[in-house]
């Protein structure tokens, strides 16, 4: 899974999308990574194209999709997170 850096964002460091899980992973500057569940690929395409990732996130993703905090960035590098591992994801979704 590829991570996309967002240096233009004041809040979001990077994001990645798993089509297999239909899950969006966002790393925030507050040093946490969150998973947002059941996000259609079309919304991810809109998010990638959004001029302001933060505004899109707050208006569309944060308000409409379930969230699961994953790991503290201080203890884990995002490349070390087993994001395709089912035990990290929402049970029963």
N, CA, C and O atoms as a CHARMM CRD file, in Angstrom:
* protein
*
  372
    1    1 UNK  N      0.84200  -1.16300   0.00000 PROA 1      0.00000
    2    1 UNK  CA     0.00000   0.00000   0.00000 PROA 1      0.00000
    3    1 UNK  C      0.89600   1.23800   0.00000 PROA 1      0.00000
    4    1 UNK  O      1.85100   1.33400   0.77000 PROA 1      0.00000
    5    2 UNK  N      0.57200   2.16100  -0.86300 PROA 2      0.00000
    6    2 UNK  CA     1.38800   3.36700  -1.01200 PROA 2      0.00000
    7    2 UNK  C      0.86800   4.48500  -0.11200 PROA 2      0.00000
    8    2 UNK  O     -0.33400   4.74300  -0.05000 PROA 2      0.00000
    9    3 UNK  N      1.78500   5.13700   0.57600 PROA 3      0.00000
   10    3 UNK  CA     1.46900   6.31300   1.37800 PROA 3      0.00000
   11    3 UNK  C      1.71100   7.56300   0.53200 PROA 3      0.00000
   12    3 UNK  O      2.72100   7.67100  -0.16300 PROA 3      0.00000
   13    4 UNK  N      0.77800   8.49200   0.60400 PROA 4      0.00000
   14    4 UNK  CA     0.89400   9.77500  -0.10000 PROA 4      0.00000
   15    4 UNK  C      1.18700  10.85300   0.91800 PROA 4      0.00000
   16    4 UNK  O      0.39500  11.08100   1.83300 PROA 4      0.00000
   17    5 UNK  N      2.31600  11.51600   0.76700 PROA 5      0.00000
   18    5 UNK  CA     2.70400  12.61100   1.65300 PROA 5      0.00000
   19    5 UNK  C      1.84600  13.84000   1.33700 PROA 5      0.00000
   20    5 UNK  O      1.46600  14.06500   0.18800 PROA 5      0.00000
   21    6 UNK  N      1.55000  14.62400   2.36400 PROA 6      0.00000
   22    6 UNK  CA     0.74500  15.83700   2.17000 PROA 6      0.00000
   23    6 UNK  C      1.43400  17.03000   2.84200 PROA 6      0.00000
   24    6 UNK  O      0.94400  17.54300   3.84800 PROA 6      0.00000
   25    7 UNK  N      2.56200  17.47000   2.29100 PROA 7      0.00000
   26    7 UNK  CA     3.30100  18.56900   2.91900 PROA 7      0.00000
   27    7 UNK  C      2.53300  19.88300   2.94400 PROA 7      0.00000
   28    7 UNK  O      2.82800  20.76500   3.75000 PROA 7      0.00000
   29    8 UNK  N      1.54500  20.01200   2.05700 PROA 8      0.00000
   30    8 UNK  CA     0.76500  21.24900   2.01700 PROA 8      0.00000
   31    8 UNK  C     -0.27200  21.32700   3.13000 PROA 8      0.00000
   32    8 UNK  O     -0.83800  22.39200   3.37600 PROA 8      0.00000
   33    9 UNK  N     -0.52500  20.21500   3.80100 PROA 9      0.00000
   34    9 UNK  CA    -1.55200  20.17600   4.85000 PROA 9      0.00000
   35    9 UNK  C     -0.96500  20.57400   6.20400 PROA 9      0.00000
   36    9 UNK  O      0.15600  20.19500   6.54400 PROA 9      0.00000
   37   10 UNK  N     -1.73000  21.33300   6.95700 PROA 10     0.00000
   38   10 UNK  CA    -1.27000  21.73500   8.28900 PROA 10     0.00000
   39   10 UNK  C     -1.59300  20.68000   9.34600 PROA 10     0.00000
   40   10 UNK  O     -1.13100  20.78600  10.48200 PROA 10     0.00000
   41   11 UNK  N     -2.38200  19.66100   8.98600 PROA 11     0.00000
   42   11 UNK  CA    -2.81600  18.66400   9.96200 PROA 11     0.00000
   43   11 UNK  C     -2.50800  17.22200   9.55800 PROA 11     0.00000
   44   11 UNK  O     -2.26200  16.37900  10.42000 PROA 11     0.00000
   45   12 UNK  N     -2.52100  16.93700   8.26900 PROA 12     0.00000
   46   12 UNK  CA    -2.35300  15.57300   7.78000 PROA 12     0.00000
   47   12 UNK  C     -0.94700  15.39300   7.21000 PROA 12     0.00000
   48   12 UNK  O     -0.53200  16.13300   6.31800 PROA 12     0.00000
   49   13 UNK  N     -0.22100  14.40600   7.73000 PROA 13     0.00000
   50   13 UNK  CA     1.14100  14.13100   7.27500 PROA 13     0.00000
   51   13 UNK  C      1.11000  13.30500   5.99400 PROA 13     0.00000
   52   13 UNK  O      1.79800  13.61500   5.02200 PROA 13     0.00000
   53   14 UNK  N      0.28600  12.23200   6.01000 PROA 14     0.00000
   54   14 UNK  CA     0.22500  11.32300   4.87500 PROA 14     0.00000
   55   14 UNK  C     -1.04100  10.48000   4.96100 PROA 14     0.00000
   56   14 UNK  O     -1.68400  10.40600   6.00800 PROA 14     0.00000
   57   15 UNK  N     -1.39200   9.83600   3.82900 PROA 15     0.00000
   58   15 UNK  CA    -2.53700   8.93400   3.82800 PROA 15     0.00000
   59   15 UNK  C     -2.27800   7.78100   2.87200 PROA 15     0.00000
   60   15 UNK  O     -1.46500   7.87900   1.95300 PROA 15     0.00000
   61   16 UNK  N     -2.98800   6.68900   3.11200 PROA 16     0.00000
   62   16 UNK  CA    -2.90600   5.49600   2.25900 PROA 16     0.00000
   63   16 UNK  C     -4.30100   4.89800   2.18000 PROA 16     0.00000
   64   16 UNK  O     -5.11500   5.07000   3.08700 PROA 16     0.00000
   65   17 UNK  N     -4.57100   4.19000   1.08200 PROA 17     0.00000
   66   17 UNK  CA    -5.87500   3.56600   0.89300 PROA 17     0.00000
   67   17 UNK  C     -5.70600   2.10200   0.53400 PROA 17     0.00000
   68   17 UNK  O     -4.87400   1.75000  -0.30200 PROA 17     0.00000
   69   18 UNK  N     -6.49100   1.25800   1.16200 PROA 18     0.00000
   70   18 UNK  CA    -6.50700  -0.16600   0.84500 PROA 18     0.00000
   71   18 UNK  C     -7.81800  -0.49800   0.14900 PROA 18     0.00000
   72   18 UNK  O     -8.86000  -0.54500   0.80300 PROA 18     0.00000
   73   19 UNK  N     -7.79400  -0.73000  -1.16500 PROA 19     0.00000
   74   19 UNK  CA    -9.02200  -1.10800  -1.86800 PROA 19     0.00000
   75   19 UNK  C     -9.58100  -2.43400  -1.34800 PROA 19     0.00000
   76   19 UNK  O    -10.79400  -2.63900  -1.30900 PROA 19     0.00000
   77   20 UNK  N     -8.68500  -3.31600  -0.95500 PROA 20     0.00000
   78   20 UNK  CA    -9.09700  -4.61500  -0.42300 PROA 20     0.00000
   79   20 UNK  C     -9.97100  -4.45800   0.82900 PROA 20     0.00000
   80   20 UNK  O    -10.96600  -5.16400   0.98900 PROA 20     0.00000
   81   21 UNK  N     -9.59500  -3.54100   1.69800 PROA 21     0.00000
   82   21 UNK  CA   -10.32900  -3.29700   2.95000 PROA 21     0.00000
   83   21 UNK  C    -11.30700  -2.13400   2.83700 PROA 21     0.00000
   84   21 UNK  O    -12.08000  -1.88800   3.76300 PROA 21     0.00000
   85   22 UNK  N    -11.28300  -1.41800   1.72100 PROA 22     0.00000
   86   22 UNK  CA   -11.98800  -0.14100   1.54600 PROA 22     0.00000
   87   22 UNK  C    -11.75500   0.75400   2.76500 PROA 22     0.00000
   88   22 UNK  O    -12.68500   1.32900   3.33100 PROA 22     0.00000
   89   23 UNK  N    -10.49500   0.84900   3.14100 PROA 23     0.00000
   90   23 UNK  CA   -10.11600   1.61300   4.32700 PROA 23     0.00000
   91   23 UNK  C     -9.08900   2.68000   3.97500 PROA 23     0.00000
   92   23 UNK  O     -8.16800   2.45400   3.19000 PROA 23     0.00000
   93   24 UNK  N     -9.27700   3.84400   4.57700 PROA 24     0.00000
   94   24 UNK  CA    -8.35300   4.95900   4.43500 PROA 24     0.00000
   95   24 UNK  C     -7.55300   5.06600   5.72800 PROA 24     0.00000
   96   24 UNK  O     -8.12400   5.04300   6.81800 PROA 24     0.00000
   97   25 UNK  N     -6.24900   5.18300   5.60800 PROA 25     0.00000
   98   25 UNK  CA    -5.37100   5.35800   6.75600 PROA 25     0.00000
   99   25 UNK  C     -4.79100   6.75800   6.67400 PROA 25     0.00000
  100   25 UNK  O     -4.24100   7.15300   5.64600 PROA 25     0.00000
  101   26 UNK  N     -4.91600   7.51100   7.76700 PROA 26     0.00000
  102   26 UNK  CA    -4.41000   8.88300   7.79000 PROA 26     0.00000
  103   26 UNK  C     -3.45400   9.03300   8.96600 PROA 26     0.00000
  104   26 UNK  O     -3.77000   8.67200  10.10000 PROA 26     0.00000
  105   27 UNK  N     -2.27400   9.57700   8.66300 PROA 27     0.00000
  106   27 UNK  CA    -1.31200   9.91400   9.70200 PROA 27     0.00000
  107   27 UNK  C     -1.41300  11.41800   9.94100 PROA 27     0.00000
  108   27 UNK  O     -1.22700  12.21800   9.02400 PROA 27     0.00000
  109   28 UNK  N     -1.71000  11.78600  11.17800 PROA 28     0.00000
  110   28 UNK  CA    -1.86300  13.18900  11.54200 PROA 28     0.00000
  111   28 UNK  C     -0.59100  13.72200  12.18800 PROA 28     0.00000
  112   28 UNK  O      0.22400  12.96000  12.70800 PROA 28     0.00000
  113   29 UNK  N     -0.43700  15.02700  12.14800 PROA 29     0.00000
  114   29 UNK  CA     0.74100  15.65500  12.73900 PROA 29     0.00000
  115   29 UNK  C      0.75300  15.52300  14.25100 PROA 29     0.00000
  116   29 UNK  O      1.79200  15.72100  14.88000 PROA 29     0.00000
  117   30 UNK  N     -0.38000  15.19300  14.84100 PROA 30     0.00000
  118   30 UNK  CA    -0.44100  14.96400  16.28200 PROA 30     0.00000
  119   30 UNK  C      0.14700  13.60300  16.65800 PROA 30     0.00000
  120   30 UNK  O      0.03500  13.16500  17.80300 PROA 30     0.00000
  121   31 UNK  N      0.77200  12.94100  15.68800 PROA 31     0.00000
  122   31 UNK  CA     1.53800  11.71300  15.86400 PROA 31     0.00000
  123   31 UNK  C      0.67600  10.47300  16.07400 PROA 31     0.00000
  124   31 UNK  O      1.04700   9.57700  16.83300 PROA 31     0.00000
  125   32 UNK  N     -0.46000  10.42000  15.41300 PROA 32     0.00000
  126   32 UNK  CA    -1.29800   9.22800  15.45900 PROA 32     0.00000
  127   32 UNK  C     -1.73700   8.84900  14.04300 PROA 32     0.00000
  128   32 UNK  O     -1.82000   9.68900  13.14700 PROA 32     0.00000
  129   33 UNK  N     -2.01100   7.56600  13.87900 PROA 33     0.00000
  130   33 UNK  CA    -2.53000   7.04700  12.62200 PROA 33     0.00000
  131   33 UNK  C     -3.91100   6.47400  12.89000 PROA 33     0.00000
  132   33 UNK  O     -4.11100   5.72600  13.84600 PROA 33     0.00000
  133   34 UNK  N     -4.86200   6.83400  12.03200 PROA 34     0.00000
  134   34 UNK  CA    -6.24100   6.37100  12.17100 PROA 34     0.00000
  135   34 UNK  C     -6.68400   5.65700  10.90400 PROA 34     0.00000
  136   34 UNK  O     -6.21500   5.94600   9.80300 PROA 34     0.00000
  137   35 UNK  N     -7.59900   4.71700  11.09100 PROA 35     0.00000
  138   35 UNK  CA    -8.21500   4.01200   9.96900 PROA 35     0.00000
  139   35 UNK  C     -9.67500   4.44600   9.88400 PROA 35     0.00000
  140   35 UNK  O    -10.37700   4.49900  10.89400 PROA 35     0.00000
  141   36 UNK  N    -10.12100   4.75200   8.67600 PROA 36     0.00000
  142   36 UNK  CA   -11.52000   5.09600   8.41800 PROA 36     0.00000
  143   36 UNK  C    -12.09200   4.01600   7.51800 PROA 36     0.00000
  144   36 UNK  O    -11.55200   3.72900   6.45000 PROA 36     0.00000
  145   37 UNK  N    -13.19900   3.41500   7.96300 PROA 37     0.00000
  146   37 UNK  CA   -13.71500   2.19500   7.33500 PROA 37     0.00000
  147   37 UNK  C    -14.75700   2.45100   6.25600 PROA 37     0.00000
  148   37 UNK  O    -15.48300   3.44500   6.26400 PROA 37     0.00000
  149   38 UNK  N    -14.79200   1.49300   5.32200 PROA 38     0.00000
  150   38 UNK  CA   -15.80600   1.41900   4.26800 PROA 38     0.00000
  151   38 UNK  C    -15.92300   2.70500   3.45600 PROA 38     0.00000
  152   38 UNK  O    -17.01800   3.22900   3.25400 PROA 38     0.00000
  153   39 UNK  N    -14.80000   3.19300   3.00100 PROA 39     0.00000
  154   39 UNK  CA   -14.80200   4.40300   2.18100 PROA 39     0.00000
  155   39 UNK  C    -14.70000   3.99500   0.71700 PROA 39     0.00000
  156   39 UNK  O    -13.75400   3.31000   0.32900 PROA 39     0.00000
  157   40 UNK  N    -15.66800   4.41100  -0.09800 PROA 40     0.00000
  158   40 UNK  CA   -15.62900   4.06200  -1.52200 PROA 40     0.00000
  159   40 UNK  C    -14.42200   4.69200  -2.22600 PROA 40     0.00000
  160   40 UNK  O    -13.95900   5.77400  -1.86700 PROA 40     0.00000
  161   41 UNK  N    -13.94100   3.98700  -3.22100 PROA 41     0.00000
  162   41 UNK  CA   -12.77800   4.46100  -3.98600 PROA 41     0.00000
  163   41 UNK  C    -13.02200   5.85900  -4.57000 PROA 41     0.00000
  164   41 UNK  O    -12.09700   6.66800  -4.65600 PROA 41     0.00000
  165   42 UNK  N    -14.25700   6.13600  -4.96600 PROA 42     0.00000
  166   42 UNK  CA   -14.58200   7.45600  -5.52800 PROA 42     0.00000
  167   42 UNK  C    -14.29800   8.57600  -4.52000 PROA 42     0.00000
  168   42 UNK  O    -13.81100   9.64100  -4.89900 PROA 42     0.00000
  169   43 UNK  N    -14.60000   8.34000  -3.23700 PROA 43     0.00000
  170   43 UNK  CA   -14.32700   9.35100  -2.20600 PROA 43     0.00000
  171   43 UNK  C    -12.82300   9.55100  -2.02600 PROA 43     0.00000
  172   43 UNK  O    -12.36200  10.66100  -1.75800 PROA 43     0.00000
  173   44 UNK  N    -12.07200   8.47700  -2.17400 PROA 44     0.00000
  174   44 UNK  CA   -10.61500   8.58200  -2.05500 PROA 44     0.00000
  175   44 UNK  C    -10.05900   9.40000  -3.22000 PROA 44     0.00000
  176   44 UNK  O     -9.15400  10.21400  -3.03600 PROA 44     0.00000
  177   45 UNK  N    -10.59600   9.18400  -4.40000 PROA 45     0.00000
  178   45 UNK  CA   -10.16300   9.97100  -5.56100 PROA 45     0.00000
  179   45 UNK  C    -10.46500  11.45100  -5.34600 PROA 45     0.00000
  180   45 UNK  O     -9.65000  12.30900  -5.68600 PROA 45     0.00000
  181   46 UNK  N    -11.62500  11.75000  -4.78700 PROA 46     0.00000
  182   46 UNK  CA   -11.98300  13.14500  -4.48200 PROA 46     0.00000
  183   46 UNK  C    -11.04700  13.71400  -3.41900 PROA 46     0.00000
  184   46 UNK  O    -10.61400  14.86300  -3.51400 PROA 46     0.00000
  185   47 UNK  N    -10.73700  12.90200  -2.40500 PROA 47     0.00000
  186   47 UNK  CA    -9.83200  13.32900  -1.34100 PROA 47     0.00000
  187   47 UNK  C     -8.44900  13.64200  -1.90900 PROA 47     0.00000
  188   47 UNK  O     -7.84900  14.66000  -1.56400 PROA 47     0.00000
  189   48 UNK  N     -7.94700  12.77000  -2.77600 PROA 48     0.00000
  190   48 UNK  CA    -6.62400  12.98500  -3.38100 PROA 48     0.00000
  191   48 UNK  C     -6.57800  14.27400  -4.19400 PROA 48     0.00000
  192   48 UNK  O     -5.55100  14.95100  -4.22800 PROA 48     0.00000
  193   49 UNK  N     -7.68800  14.61500  -4.85100 PROA 49     0.00000
  194   49 UNK  CA    -7.73300  15.80300  -5.70900 PROA 49     0.00000
  195   49 UNK  C     -8.07200  17.08000  -4.94900 PROA 49     0.00000
  196   49 UNK  O     -7.91000  18.18000  -5.47800 PROA 49     0.00000
  197   50 UNK  N     -8.53900  16.93900  -3.72100 PROA 50     0.00000
  198   50 UNK  CA    -8.98600  18.11100  -2.95700 PROA 50     0.00000
  199   50 UNK  C     -7.85200  19.10600  -2.74300 PROA 50     0.00000
  200   50 UNK  O     -6.73200  18.72800  -2.40100 PROA 50     0.00000
  201   51 UNK  N     -8.15800  20.36700  -2.94800 PROA 51     0.00000
  202   51 UNK  CA    -7.16100  21.41500  -2.73400 PROA 51     0.00000
  203   51 UNK  C     -6.74200  21.45800  -1.26600 PROA 51     0.00000
  204   51 UNK  O     -5.56600  21.64200  -0.95000 PROA 51     0.00000
  205   52 UNK  N     -7.72200  21.28700  -0.37500 PROA 52     0.00000
  206   52 UNK  CA    -7.44100  21.24000   1.05300 PROA 52     0.00000
  207   52 UNK  C     -7.85000  19.87100   1.59000 PROA 52     0.00000
  208   52 UNK  O     -9.03500  19.56600   1.71900 PROA 52     0.00000
  209   53 UNK  N     -6.84200  19.05300   1.90000 PROA 53     0.00000
  210   53 UNK  CA    -7.12100  17.71900   2.45400 PROA 53     0.00000
  211   53 UNK  C     -7.82900  17.83500   3.80100 PROA 53     0.00000
  212   53 UNK  O     -8.72900  17.05100   4.10100 PROA 53     0.00000
  213   54 UNK  N     -7.42700  18.80400   4.60500 PROA 54     0.00000
  214   54 UNK  CA    -8.02900  18.98900   5.92400 PROA 54     0.00000
  215   54 UNK  C     -9.50200  19.34500   5.84600 PROA 54     0.00000
  216   54 UNK  O    -10.31500  18.78800   6.58300 PROA 54     0.00000
  217   55 UNK  N     -9.85300  20.26700   4.96300 PROA 55     0.00000
  218   55 UNK  CA   -11.26200  20.66000   4.82200 PROA 55     0.00000
  219   55 UNK  C    -12.09900  19.49000   4.31200 PROA 55     0.00000
  220   55 UNK  O    -13.20600  19.25600   4.79700 PROA 55     0.00000
  221   56 UNK  N    -11.57200  18.76100   3.34200 PROA 56     0.00000
  222   56 UNK  CA   -12.28700  17.60100   2.81200 PROA 56     0.00000
  223   56 UNK  C    -12.45500  16.55500   3.91500 PROA 56     0.00000
  224   56 UNK  O    -13.53700  15.99400   4.09100 PROA 56     0.00000
  225   57 UNK  N    -11.38300  16.30100   4.64900 PROA 57     0.00000
  226   57 UNK  CA   -11.42800  15.33600   5.73300 PROA 57     0.00000
  227   57 UNK  C    -12.51500  15.70200   6.75000 PROA 57     0.00000
  228   57 UNK  O    -13.34000  14.86100   7.11000 PROA 57     0.00000
  229   58 UNK  N    -12.51400  16.94700   7.20800 PROA 58     0.00000
  230   58 UNK  CA   -13.48200  17.36300   8.23200 PROA 58     0.00000
  231   58 UNK  C    -14.92400  17.37800   7.71200 PROA 58     0.00000
  232   58 UNK  O    -15.85200  17.04800   8.45000 PROA 58     0.00000
  233   59 UNK  N    -15.10900  17.75400   6.46300 PROA 59     0.00000
  234   59 UNK  CA   -16.46300  17.84700   5.90600 PROA 59     0.00000
  235   59 UNK  C    -17.03200  16.49600   5.47900 PROA 59     0.00000
  236   59 UNK  O    -18.23200  16.25900   5.62300 PROA 59     0.00000
  237   60 UNK  N    -16.20000  15.62000   4.96300 PROA 60     0.00000
  238   60 UNK  CA   -16.69700  14.37800   4.35500 PROA 60     0.00000
  239   60 UNK  C    -16.31300  13.13000   5.14900 PROA 60     0.00000
  240   60 UNK  O    -17.18300  12.33200   5.50000 PROA 60     0.00000
  241   61 UNK  N    -15.05200  12.95500   5.43000 PROA 61     0.00000
  242   61 UNK  CA   -14.58300  11.68800   6.01100 PROA 61     0.00000
  243   61 UNK  C    -14.88300  11.59400   7.50700 PROA 61     0.00000
  244   61 UNK  O    -15.47500  10.61700   7.96400 PROA 61     0.00000
  245   62 UNK  N    -14.48200  12.59100   8.25200 PROA 62     0.00000
  246   62 UNK  CA   -14.63500  12.54800   9.71300 PROA 62     0.00000
  247   62 UNK  C    -16.08900  12.43400  10.14100 PROA 62     0.00000
  248   62 UNK  O    -16.40000  11.76800  11.12900 PROA 62     0.00000
  249   63 UNK  N    -16.96800  13.07500   9.40900 PROA 63     0.00000
  250   63 UNK  CA   -18.38100  13.10500   9.80800 PROA 63     0.00000
  251   63 UNK  C    -19.18100  11.89100   9.34400 PROA 63     0.00000
  252   63 UNK  O    -20.25800  11.63500   9.88200 PROA 63     0.00000
  253   64 UNK  N    -18.68600  11.13600   8.36100 PROA 64     0.00000
  254   64 UNK  CA   -19.51000  10.08900   7.75700 PROA 64     0.00000
  255   64 UNK  C    -18.96300   8.66900   7.87500 PROA 64     0.00000
  256   64 UNK  O    -19.67600   7.71700   7.55900 PROA 64     0.00000
  257   65 UNK  N    -17.73100   8.50200   8.31700 PROA 65     0.00000
  258   65 UNK  CA   -17.12300   7.16700   8.33800 PROA 65     0.00000
  259   65 UNK  C    -16.58700   6.83000   9.72200 PROA 65     0.00000
  260   65 UNK  O    -16.09000   7.69400  10.44400 PROA 65     0.00000
  261   66 UNK  N    -16.70000   5.55000  10.07500 PROA 66     0.00000
  262   66 UNK  CA   -16.22000   5.09000  11.38000 PROA 66     0.00000
  263   66 UNK  C    -14.69500   5.15800  11.43700 PROA 66     0.00000
  264   66 UNK  O    -13.99800   4.96800  10.44000 PROA 66     0.00000
  265   67 UNK  N    -14.21300   5.43300  12.63500 PROA 67     0.00000
  266   67 UNK  CA   -12.78100   5.64800  12.82800 PROA 67     0.00000
  267   67 UNK  C    -12.23600   4.68900  13.87800 PROA 67     0.00000
  268   67 UNK  O    -12.90100   4.37000  14.86300 PROA 67     0.00000
  269   68 UNK  N    -10.99900   4.23400  13.63900 PROA 68     0.00000
  270   68 UNK  CA   -10.29200   3.37000  14.57300 PROA 68     0.00000
  271   68 UNK  C     -8.86000   3.87700  14.70300 PROA 68     0.00000
  272   68 UNK  O     -8.12800   3.88800  13.71300 PROA 68     0.00000
  273   69 UNK  N     -8.43600   4.30000  15.90900 PROA 69     0.00000
  274   69 UNK  CA    -7.03300   4.69100  16.05900 PROA 69     0.00000
  275   69 UNK  C     -6.15500   3.45400  15.97200 PROA 69     0.00000
  276   69 UNK  O     -6.50300   2.40600  16.51500 PROA 69     0.00000
  277   70 UNK  N     -5.01900   3.56700  15.29100 PROA 70     0.00000
  278   70 UNK  CA    -4.12900   2.41700  15.14900 PROA 70     0.00000
  279   70 UNK  C     -2.95900   2.50800  16.11000 PROA 70     0.00000
  280   70 UNK  O     -3.01700   1.94700  17.20400 PROA 70     0.00000
  281   71 UNK  N     -1.91800   3.19200  15.73200 PROA 71     0.00000
  282   71 UNK  CA    -0.70100   3.20600  16.53200 PROA 71     0.00000
  283   71 UNK  C     -0.19900   4.62800  16.74600 PROA 71     0.00000
  284   71 UNK  O     -0.51100   5.54800  15.99000 PROA 71     0.00000
  285   72 UNK  N      0.57200   4.76700  17.78300 PROA 72     0.00000
  286   72 UNK  CA     1.24600   6.02000  18.06700 PROA 72     0.00000
  287   72 UNK  C      2.48600   6.09000  17.18500 PROA 72     0.00000
  288   72 UNK  O      3.31800   5.18300  17.21100 PROA 72     0.00000
  289   73 UNK  N      2.61200   7.14000  16.42100 PROA 73     0.00000
  290   73 UNK  CA     3.73300   7.27300  15.49100 PROA 73     0.00000
  291   73 UNK  C      5.08000   7.29100  16.21000 PROA 73     0.00000
  292   73 UNK  O      6.10600   6.97000  15.60900 PROA 73     0.00000
  293   74 UNK  N      5.08500   7.65900  17.47500 PROA 74     0.00000
  294   74 UNK  CA     6.34500   7.69400  18.20200 PROA 74     0.00000
  295   74 UNK  C      6.92800   6.29500  18.40200 PROA 74     0.00000
  296   74 UNK  O      8.14100   6.14200  18.54300 PROA 74     0.00000
  297   75 UNK  N      6.07100   5.28100  18.41400 PROA 75     0.00000
  298   75 UNK  CA     6.52500   3.91700  18.64700 PROA 75     0.00000
  299   75 UNK  C      6.61600   3.08300  17.37600 PROA 75     0.00000
  300   75 UNK  O      7.29500   2.05600  17.36900 PROA 75     0.00000
  301   76 UNK  N      5.95600   3.49500  16.31100 PROA 76     0.00000
  302   76 UNK  CA     5.90800   2.69900  15.09600 PROA 76     0.00000
  303   76 UNK  C      6.09400   3.58200  13.88300 PROA 76     0.00000
  304   76 UNK  O      5.49500   4.65200  13.77800 PROA 76     0.00000
  305   77 UNK  N      6.91700   3.13100  12.98300 PROA 77     0.00000
  306   77 UNK  CA     7.02500   3.77300  11.68900 PROA 77     0.00000
  307   77 UNK  C      5.84400   3.29400  10.85400 PROA 77     0.00000
  308   77 UNK  O      5.50500   2.11200  10.91500 PROA 77     0.00000
  309   78 UNK  N      5.21300   4.15400  10.08500 PROA 78     0.00000
  310   78 UNK  CA     4.02300   3.73300   9.33100 PROA 78     0.00000
  311   78 UNK  C      4.30700   2.57300   8.39200 PROA 78     0.00000
  312   78 UNK  O      3.41100   1.77600   8.11600 PROA 78     0.00000
  313   79 UNK  N      5.53900   2.46000   7.89400 PROA 79     0.00000
  314   79 UNK  CA     5.87300   1.34900   6.99900 PROA 79     0.00000
  315   79 UNK  C      5.91200   0.01600   7.74800 PROA 79     0.00000
  316   79 UNK  O      5.86000  -1.04300   7.12300 PROA 79     0.00000
  317   80 UNK  N      6.00200   0.05700   9.07200 PROA 80     0.00000
  318   80 UNK  CA     6.02800  -1.16400   9.87300 PROA 80     0.00000
  319   80 UNK  C      4.63800  -1.63700  10.28300 PROA 80     0.00000
  320   80 UNK  O      4.49000  -2.75500  10.77700 PROA 80     0.00000
  321   81 UNK  N      3.63200  -0.81400  10.08800 PROA 81     0.00000
  322   81 UNK  CA     2.28300  -1.20200  10.47900 PROA 81     0.00000
  323   81 UNK  C      1.73500  -2.26400   9.53600 PROA 81     0.00000
  324   81 UNK  O      1.77100  -2.08000   8.32000 PROA 81     0.00000
  325   82 UNK  N      1.23500  -3.35800  10.06500 PROA 82     0.00000
  326   82 UNK  CA     0.65100  -4.40400   9.20400 PROA 82     0.00000
  327   82 UNK  C     -0.77400  -4.03500   8.81400 PROA 82     0.00000
  328   82 UNK  O     -1.72800  -4.64200   9.30000 PROA 82     0.00000
  329   83 UNK  N     -0.92200  -3.04700   7.94400 PROA 83     0.00000
  330   83 UNK  CA    -2.23400  -2.48700   7.64200 PROA 83     0.00000
  331   83 UNK  C     -3.17600  -3.45700   6.96000 PROA 83     0.00000
  332   83 UNK  O     -4.39100  -3.26600   7.01100 PROA 83     0.00000
  333   84 UNK  N     -2.66300  -4.47100   6.33500 PROA 84     0.00000
  334   84 UNK  CA    -3.53700  -5.44800   5.68500 PROA 84     0.00000
  335   84 UNK  C     -3.94400  -6.56500   6.64200 PROA 84     0.00000
  336   84 UNK  O     -4.64800  -7.49400   6.24800 PROA 84     0.00000
  337   85 UNK  N     -3.50700  -6.47600   7.88600 PROA 85     0.00000
  338   85 UNK  CA    -3.80100  -7.50900   8.87100 PROA 85     0.00000
  339   85 UNK  C     -5.19900  -7.32000   9.44300 PROA 85     0.00000
  340   85 UNK  O     -5.49400  -6.25400   9.98300 PROA 85     0.00000
  341   86 UNK  N     -6.06700  -8.32000   9.34100 PROA 86     0.00000
  342   86 UNK  CA    -7.45600  -8.16900   9.77900 PROA 86     0.00000
  343   86 UNK  C     -7.61900  -7.85600  11.26400 PROA 86     0.00000
  344   86 UNK  O     -8.61100  -7.23000  11.64000 PROA 86     0.00000
  345   87 UNK  N     -6.69300  -8.26300  12.11500 PROA 87     0.00000
  346   87 UNK  CA    -6.87500  -8.00800  13.54000 PROA 87     0.00000
  347   87 UNK  C     -6.80500  -6.53200  13.89900 PROA 87     0.00000
  348   87 UNK  O     -7.21800  -6.15100  14.99500 PROA 87     0.00000
  349   88 UNK  N     -6.29900  -5.69800  13.01400 PROA 88     0.00000
  350   88 UNK  CA    -6.23900  -4.26300  13.29500 PROA 88     0.00000
  351   88 UNK  C     -7.53700  -3.55700  12.95600 PROA 88     0.00000
  352   88 UNK  O     -7.74000  -2.41100  13.35500 PROA 88     0.00000
  353   89 UNK  N     -8.39600  -4.20800  12.24300 PROA 89     0.00000
  354   89 UNK  CA    -9.54000  -3.52600  11.65300 PROA 89     0.00000
  355   89 UNK  C    -10.82600  -3.76000  12.43000 PROA 89     0.00000
  356   89 UNK  O    -10.87600  -4.55700  13.36700 PROA 89     0.00000
  357   90 UNK  N    -11.83100  -3.06500  12.02700 PROA 90     0.00000
  358   90 UNK  CA   -13.11100  -3.09500  12.69400 PROA 90     0.00000
  359   90 UNK  C    -13.72100  -4.49500  12.71000 PROA 90     0.00000
  360   90 UNK  O    -13.96300  -5.06700  11.64700 PROA 90     0.00000
  361   91 UNK  N    -13.96800  -5.04600  13.86800 PROA 91     0.00000
  362   91 UNK  CA   -14.62900  -6.35400  13.91400 PROA 91     0.00000
  363   91 UNK  C    -16.08600  -6.22000  13.48600 PROA 91     0.00000
  364   91 UNK  O    -16.78000  -5.29000  13.89600 PROA 91     0.00000
  365   92 UNK  N    -16.52700  -7.12500  12.68500 PROA 92     0.00000
  366   92 UNK  CA   -17.93500  -7.15900  12.30400 PROA 92     0.00000
  367   92 UNK  C    -18.37400  -6.17500  11.25900 PROA 92     0.00000
  368   92 UNK  O    -19.56300  -6.10300  10.94900 PROA 92     0.00000
  369   93 UNK  N    -17.45200  -5.40900  10.69900 PROA 93     0.00000
  370   93 UNK  CA   -17.85400  -4.45100   9.65700 PROA 93     0.00000
  371   93 UNK  C    -17.67600  -5.10500   8.31200 PROA 93     0.00000
  372   93 UNK  O    -17.95200  -4.48700   7.28400 PROA 93     0.00000
